[in-house]
Amino acid sequence: MLEFLENGWALYGLAAVSILGILAALIGAHGYRKLFRQCRSMPDTRNKFLLQLKVKFENTYRVSGGIQNIRAFLERQVYQSRTFGISLYRWERACGQAAMLCFLAGSVLAAAGFFSGISPEMTALYVAAGLLSSFAPAWFYLLTGVRGKKRQFLVSIEDYFENTVVARLQTGNQENAVLETEEEKEKTDPAAEERKKEIEYLKQSLDRIAAGREREESRRAELKFTPEEEKLIGDIIKEYLS
């Protein structure tokens, strides 16, 4: 244990965990920023996650007859958004976990070095390494504004669903309700049924009249003579009269 602490291999481990935490913060910020840009043009977006979210929202709204808490629904779905095969929620948590792990590991290593009898300089180095390696992911998390970008995306997507999608779905439901009401009235109203039959009878009568006119015009067209035939008939009539 003493040799391990004096060689400083643990410092490389702290640095590696800290770098992973920094990468997690950068990836999380990039993922939320990308979703926000795509969300600003939702009608034309090609983002697979946003398209699936839109379809799932519409299906849930139709089946349930509405969604009471749209914000909670969207937050639950955002946890499933993935970047590099890992959900954004896990990337966001990984940053904080890396910072906490570095702090705890640095404290444990410093205490182990102190009780193992290593030099005070190495003990102080482990304390400083633990603090710096835990501070770096937290600082990058704040610097990249992961939480702010997430909130910005949620506000934008919530505004789109509440003021565009819900309004369209409500309009469609109202139109369907009106059509269903009219159909029910026609089924239960005898006068409406009689009017419907009269309209059908009038349509059939008009169709028969139109067909008769077409046949009459075709017969007239068949009886029409060509100029040569008219001249020949005129000559025959003149010879007969003379």
C-alpha positions as CSV (number, residue, x, y, z in Angstrom):
1,M,0.0,0.0,0.0
2,L,2.8,2.4,0.9
3,E,4.6,1.7,-2.4
4,F,1.4,2.2,-4.3
5,L,0.8,5.6,-2.7
6,E,4.4,6.7,-3.1
7,N,4.5,5.8,-6.9
8,G,1.5,8.1,-7.5
9,W,-0.6,5.7,-9.6
10,A,-3.7,6.8,-7.7
11,L,-3.2,10.3,-9.0
12,Y,-3.6,9.0,-12.6
13,G,-6.8,7.3,-11.5
14,L,-8.2,10.5,-10.0
15,A,-7.3,12.4,-13.2
16,A,-9.0,9.8,-15.4
17,V,-12.2,9.9,-13.4
18,S,-12.2,13.7,-13.4
19,I,-11.8,13.8,-17.2
20,L,-14.7,11.4,-17.6
21,G,-16.8,13.8,-15.5
22,I,-15.8,16.7,-17.7
23,L,-16.7,14.8,-20.8
24,A,-20.1,13.9,-19.3
25,A,-20.8,17.6,-18.7
26,L,-19.8,18.5,-22.3
27,I,-21.9,15.7,-23.8
28,G,-24.9,16.6,-21.7
29,A,-24.7,20.2,-22.7
30,H,-24.3,19.3,-26.3
31,G,-27.3,17.0,-26.3
32,Y,-29.7,19.5,-24.7
33,R,-28.4,22.3,-27.0
34,K,-29.0,20.1,-30.1
35,L,-32.6,19.2,-28.9
36,F,-33.3,22.9,-28.3
37,R,-32.2,23.9,-31.9
38,Q,-34.3,21.1,-33.4
39,C,-37.3,22.0,-31.2
40,R,-37.3,25.6,-32.6
41,S,-38.4,24.1,-36.0
42,M,-40.5,21.3,-34.8
43,P,-42.8,21.1,-38.0
44,D,-39.7,20.5,-40.1
45,T,-37.5,18.5,-37.7
46,R,-36.0,15.2,-38.6
47,N,-34.8,14.4,-35.1
48,K,-35.8,10.8,-34.4
49,F,-36.4,11.4,-30.7
50,L,-38.6,14.5,-31.2
51,L,-40.6,12.8,-33.9
52,Q,-41.3,9.8,-31.6
53,L,-42.1,12.2,-28.8
54,K,-44.7,14.0,-30.9
55,V,-46.3,10.8,-32.0
56,K,-46.4,9.4,-28.4
57,F,-47.9,12.7,-27.1
58,E,-50.7,12.7,-29.7
59,N,-51.5,9.0,-29.1
60,T,-51.6,9.5,-25.4
61,Y,-53.7,12.6,-25.7
62,R,-56.3,10.9,-27.9
63,V,-56.4,7.7,-25.8
64,S,-56.6,9.5,-22.4
65,G,-58.8,12.4,-23.6
66,G,-56.1,14.9,-22.6
67,I,-52.9,15.2,-20.6
68,Q,-53.2,16.9,-17.2
69,N,-49.5,17.7,-16.6
70,I,-47.7,18.2,-19.8
71,R,-44.5,19.3,-18.2
72,A,-44.2,16.1,-16.1
73,F,-45.0,14.0,-19.3
74,L,-42.2,15.8,-21.2
75,E,-39.6,15.5,-18.4
76,R,-40.2,11.8,-18.2
77,Q,-39.8,11.4,-21.9
78,V,-36.7,13.6,-22.1
79,Y,-34.9,11.1,-19.7
80,Q,-35.1,8.6,-22.6
81,S,-33.3,10.9,-25.1
82,R,-29.9,9.3,-25.9
83,T,-26.5,10.7,-27.0
84,F,-23.9,8.1,-28.0
85,G,-26.2,5.4,-26.9
86,I,-26.6,6.7,-23.3
87,S,-29.5,8.8,-22.0
88,L,-28.9,12.4,-21.3
89,Y,-30.1,11.9,-17.8
90,R,-27.2,9.4,-17.2
91,W,-24.6,11.8,-18.7
92,E,-25.9,14.5,-16.4
93,R,-25.7,12.2,-13.4
94,A,-22.2,10.9,-14.4
95,C,-20.7,14.4,-14.1
96,G,-21.9,14.7,-10.5
97,Q,-20.9,11.1,-9.6
98,A,-17.4,11.6,-11.0
99,A,-16.9,14.8,-8.9
100,M,-18.2,13.0,-5.7
101,L,-16.0,9.9,-6.4
102,C,-12.9,12.0,-6.9
103,F,-13.5,13.9,-3.6
104,L,-14.1,10.7,-1.7
105,A,-11.1,8.9,-3.3
106,G,-8.8,11.8,-2.7
107,S,-9.8,11.9,1.0
108,V,-9.4,8.2,1.5
109,L,-6.0,8.2,-0.2
110,A,-4.8,11.2,1.8
111,A,-5.9,9.5,5.0
112,A,-4.3,6.2,4.0
113,G,-1.1,7.9,3.2
114,F,-1.1,9.8,6.5
115,F,-1.5,6.6,8.5
116,S,0.9,4.6,6.3
117,G,3.7,7.1,7.1
118,I,4.3,8.6,3.7
119,S,5.9,12.0,3.4
120,P,3.7,15.0,4.3
121,E,4.3,16.4,0.8
122,M,2.6,13.3,-0.8
123,T,-0.2,13.5,1.7
124,A,-0.8,17.1,0.8
125,L,-0.6,16.2,-2.9
126,Y,-3.4,13.6,-2.5
127,V,-5.5,16.2,-0.7
128,A,-5.0,18.7,-3.4
129,A,-5.5,16.2,-6.2
130,G,-8.8,15.1,-4.6
131,L,-10.1,18.6,-4.4
132,L,-9.0,19.7,-7.9
133,S,-10.3,16.5,-9.5
134,S,-13.7,16.8,-7.9
135,F,-13.8,20.6,-8.6
136,A,-13.1,20.3,-12.3
137,P,-16.3,18.3,-13.3
138,A,-18.5,20.5,-11.2
139,W,-16.9,23.6,-12.7
140,F,-17.4,22.4,-16.2
141,Y,-21.0,21.5,-15.4
142,L,-21.7,25.1,-14.3
143,L,-19.6,26.5,-17.2
144,T,-21.4,24.6,-19.9
145,G,-24.8,25.4,-18.4
146,V,-26.2,21.8,-18.6
147,R,-29.2,22.6,-16.3
148,G,-30.0,25.9,-18.0
149,K,-29.9,24.3,-21.5
150,K,-32.2,21.5,-20.2
151,R,-34.7,24.0,-18.7
152,Q,-34.5,26.0,-22.0
153,F,-35.4,23.0,-24.0
154,L,-38.2,21.9,-21.7
155,V,-39.8,25.4,-21.9
156,S,-39.6,25.5,-25.6
157,I,-41.0,22.0,-26.2
158,E,-43.8,22.6,-23.6
159,D,-44.8,25.8,-25.4
160,Y,-45.0,24.0,-28.7
161,F,-47.1,21.1,-27.4
162,E,-49.5,23.3,-25.4
163,N,-50.1,26.0,-28.0
164,T,-49.8,24.1,-31.2
165,V,-50.3,20.4,-30.8
166,V,-53.0,20.5,-28.1
167,A,-54.9,23.3,-30.0
168,R,-54.9,21.2,-33.2
169,L,-56.0,18.1,-31.4
170,Q,-58.8,20.0,-29.6
171,T,-60.0,21.4,-32.9
172,G,-60.0,18.0,-34.5
173,N,-62.0,16.6,-31.5
174,Q,-64.6,19.3,-31.8
175,E,-65.0,18.7,-35.6
176,N,-65.4,15.0,-35.0
177,A,-68.0,15.7,-32.2
178,V,-70.0,17.9,-34.6
179,L,-70.0,15.3,-37.3
180,E,-71.1,12.6,-34.9
181,T,-73.9,14.8,-33.6
182,E,-75.2,15.4,-37.1
183,E,-75.1,11.7,-37.9
184,E,-77.0,10.9,-34.8
185,K,-79.6,13.6,-35.6
186,E,-80.1,12.1,-39.1
187,K,-80.5,8.6,-37.6
188,T,-83.1,9.7,-35.0
189,D,-85.0,12.3,-37.1
190,P,-87.6,10.8,-39.4
191,A,-88.0,14.1,-41.3
192,A,-84.3,14.1,-42.1
193,E,-84.5,10.6,-43.4
194,E,-87.4,11.6,-45.7
195,R,-85.5,14.6,-47.0
196,K,-82.6,12.4,-47.7
197,K,-84.8,10.0,-49.7
198,E,-86.3,12.9,-51.7
199,I,-82.9,14.2,-52.5
200,E,-81.8,10.8,-53.7
201,Y,-85.0,10.6,-55.9
202,L,-84.3,14.0,-57.4
203,K,-80.7,13.1,-58.1
204,Q,-81.9,9.9,-59.9
205,S,-84.5,11.8,-61.9
206,L,-81.9,14.4,-63.0
207,D,-79.6,11.6,-64.0
208,R,-82.3,10.0,-66.2
209,I,-83.2,13.3,-67.8
210,A,-79.5,14.0,-68.6
211,A,-79.2,10.5,-70.0
212,G,-82.3,11.0,-72.2
213,R,-80.9,14.3,-73.6
214,E,-77.6,12.6,-74.4
215,R,-79.4,9.8,-76.3
216,E,-81.5,12.4,-78.2
217,E,-78.5,14.4,-79.2
218,S,-76.7,11.3,-80.3
219,R,-79.7,10.3,-82.6
220,R,-79.7,13.8,-84.1
221,A,-76.0,13.5,-84.8
222,E,-76.6,10.2,-86.5
223,L,-79.3,11.7,-88.8
224,K,-77.1,14.6,-89.9
225,F,-76.1,14.3,-93.6
226,T,-72.9,15.2,-95.2
227,P,-72.8,17.9,-97.9
228,E,-72.4,15.3,-100.6
229,E,-75.4,13.3,-99.3
230,E,-77.5,16.5,-99.2
231,K,-76.6,17.4,-102.8
232,L,-77.4,13.9,-104.0
233,I,-80.8,14.0,-102.2
234,G,-81.5,17.4,-103.8
235,D,-80.8,16.1,-107.3
236,I,-83.1,13.1,-106.7
237,I,-85.9,15.4,-105.6
238,K,-85.4,17.7,-108.6
239,E,-85.6,14.8,-111.0
240,Y,-88.7,13.5,-109.3
241,L,-90.4,16.8,-109.5
242,S,-89.5,17.4,-113.1
